[in-house]
Amino acid sequence: MRKTILLLLACVMAVTANAQQALWGAPSIVSPEVHPDNTVTFRMNAPEATKVQVTGDFLPPQQIDTPYGKFDAPGTADLVKNADGLWEFTTTALSPELYSYTFIVDGQRMPDPSNVFQIRDTASITNVFLVGGDYADYYKINDVPHGTVSKVWYESPTLGMNRRMTVYTPAGYEKSDKRYPVFYLLHGMGGDENAWTELGRASQILDNMIAQGKVEPMIVVMTNGNVAMEAAPGESSLGFKAPTTQLPHTMDGTFEQHFPDVVKYIDSNYRTIADKKHRAIGGLSMGGFHSMHISKQYPDMFDYVGLFSAAILPHDGTTSPVYDDLEGKLAKQFSNPPALYWIAIGDKDFLYEANKDYRKMLDDKGYKYIYRESPDGHIWKNWRIYLTEFLPQLFK
Amino acid sequence: MRKTILLLLACVMAVTANAQQALWGAPSIVSPEVHPDNTVTFRMNAPEATKVQVTGDFLPPQQIDTPYGKFDAPGTADLVKNADGLWEFTTTALSPELYSYTFIVDGQRMPDPSNVFQIRDTASITNVFLVGGDYADYYKINDVPHGTVSKVWYESPTLGMNRRMTVYTPAGYEKSDKRYPVFYLLHGMGGDENAWTELGRASQILDNMIAQGKVEPMIVVMTNGNVAMEAAPGESSLGFKAPTTQLPHTMDGTFEQHFPDVVKYIDSNYRTIADKKHRAIGGLSMGGFHSMHISKQYPDMFDYVGLFSAAILPHDGTTSPVYDDLEGKLAKQFSNPPALYWIAIGDKDFLYEANKDYRKMLDDKGYKYIYRESPDGHIWKNWRIYLTEFLPQLFK
């Protein structure tokens, strides 16, 4: 009787949720399957399809023309029908990384139906899989003490808004009376307060590197850098409104001006060490731009600054006082220089030249920074790696 | 220059993530579009498809045969190519609800490519949309004070594991010194510690009902009821392992036996009022079964008990001491009866008879409970409604 009801329970759930899938005796498909030699097999059951492809960042890129120049887009590979009637494709051995992909069935993009694990990047949803080893082991959830990841709403008097952020507190935070340093970690254009934990594997990287003693236990605060939004798409009073990169006020000084509200909220509500020596700020792309401007706008606030593929833009065309007198503000910031000013960029990043110009300005003034150049372009692979490299340098 | 770089930034992101979509000048599709009269239009651009359908819980159900009997599965409707070459379907006016759906393109299920909002129920991913009004307004994110939702790892000495749970702390928790009552809210088979916040809209319901003064501010603890798992699929050291309902130890007494570890963790790490009068437990389906057994196993722990479509099973065939002597333990529990023992079920639920038998046993013994019968079956629609009805009765 009990077994029957258990089966019934399982069936009801499966049927109501998923009536179209063959439930009764259908072979379950494993896709993707990461083999011990790091080759990966994709499989799909699509009996009516005439062409099934996979596109993902593990395939050799294809160059595409756009009105703004040539860009590398993820390549594609064809799946082939195997003896069981399943479409299948196996990669060459892949290097360690968190990869993303989707299928294309008769010209129509769709997720891999056998893989429930997906991440959203602005309006694009892709499946993910992980090939472990090397730095990619930091992206795994390992059996180590885990920090708490919270979605927290804070009040911004400057903006007159309640806004959402993600706060990581390290394992042991709840049980101790200790005070902790704080790292403010900012996302790029099109991102939100979920980006660093979902696409950036920030909480896994922190858990693993803290457990290994490579990184100081710290609070990490991941804000939403789009001040036109209260929160990530689907998480605000706008409801299920489609995400977009075309938001107002992303880089007009407003986010930078409100940032002391964030720091004040964190210092008031968490056990922080509330001084410059114990505060870091860093971010990717637009978040690197924000980090650069916030750290020089409030020169007594942050002792560690990380610019990851920073969207360093000339401050023409905007009228915010935040962008006035860059040189004067940098002079003030570097008169009592940060303990670390870290600039990282990929050698194929479209912002490479803009960063080179910025570094030249710092060089000309004699401002000290550490420079890290990596392969590849403006991609999450780099930003995850930069995070694993930046964190061990903080609060030491 | 700045504008160009902003455009470039937007393009790079869009291209690398989504190379196959028409980026340059393609009309953006709105789907689903909820009209002011509560009809809803679905749209899809699938020029190569010969048949496009939508299937979802807002369509009249279709009965399907299974080896375990007949079940209602979501119905389907055909999209029709409109003058612009887009596939389109408009519903009749829908009643307020959080609905879920997917497309079927030439026999292949796939999400709506224009809707990034999805929820996972075990291994099924569906798109969602919300038709507001009535109780469905509680499911919206409104501009009210929001609680904090945290993913917290706790130690279970009983299981020798670290496990993940979701903890809701009400707005104002961080800033006050107040102590709060605690409601333990449990999921069903195939669910996990994310189910009540993702499928159940628990944090929206709590935020809205607390803001309206209908519900006492409380801490809500949503555990993972599958003791074979540390955490939800993709969130544990098993990595990206496909979810399944076929887990060991789901209803063998182990979860119930470990439950005092959860209560102890919460009472040690949160500002709780740590007594029976200020503790509630409730859950859906398997979580209702767990709530029934935990509350009678530890009769001094919970003053409020909610059984939502509870999977009340005869305790034959299992050997756990938790399921021994049900009548004796209920007698003990009801000798100092809970302030509220609330049983709710849908009149089409396959567990209706099992619940009726259980109520008869309570009636025969003279144990007091409140019974709520709703329309429909074993579905999230009911469980969200039950939550909105159970919460206002707690801690009053």
Interface residues (C-beta under 8 A of the other chain):
Chain A: M1 R2 K3 T4 I5 L6 L7 L8 L9 A10 C11 V12 M13 A14 V15 T16 A17 N18 A19 Q20 Q21 L23 W24 S28 V30 A46 P47 E48 A49 T55 D57 Q62 I64 T66 P67 Y68 F71 D72 A73 P74 I104 V105 D106 G107 Q108 R109 M110 P111 P113 S114 N115 V116 F117 Q118 R120 D121 T122 A123 S124 I125 T126 V128 F129 L130 K140 I141 N142 D143 P145 H146 T148 V149 S150 K151 V152 W153 N162 R164 A171 E174 K175 G188 M189 G190 E230 A231 P233 G234 E235 S236 S237 G239 F240 A242 P243 T245 Q246 T250 M251 S268 N269 S285 M286 A311 L313 P314 H315 D316 G317 T318 F350 L351 A354 G377 H378 I379
Chain B: M1 R2 K3 T4 I5 L6 L7 L8 L9 A10 C11 V12 M13 A14 V15 T16 A17 N18 A19 Q20 Q21 L23 W24 S28 V30 A46 P47 E48 A49 T55 D57 Q62 I64 T66 P67 Y68 F71 D72 A73 P74 I104 V105 D106 G107 Q108 R109 M110 P111 P113 S114 N115 V116 F117 Q118 R120 D121 T122 A123 S124 I125 T126 V128 F129 L130 K140 I141 N142 D143 P145 H146 T148 V149 S150 K151 V152 W153 N162 R164 A171 E174 K175 G188 M189 G190 E230 A231 P233 G234 E235 S236 S237 G239 F240 A242 P243 T245 Q246 T250 M251 S268 N269 S285 M286 A311 L313 P314 H315 D316 G317 T318 F350 L351 A354 G377 H378 I379
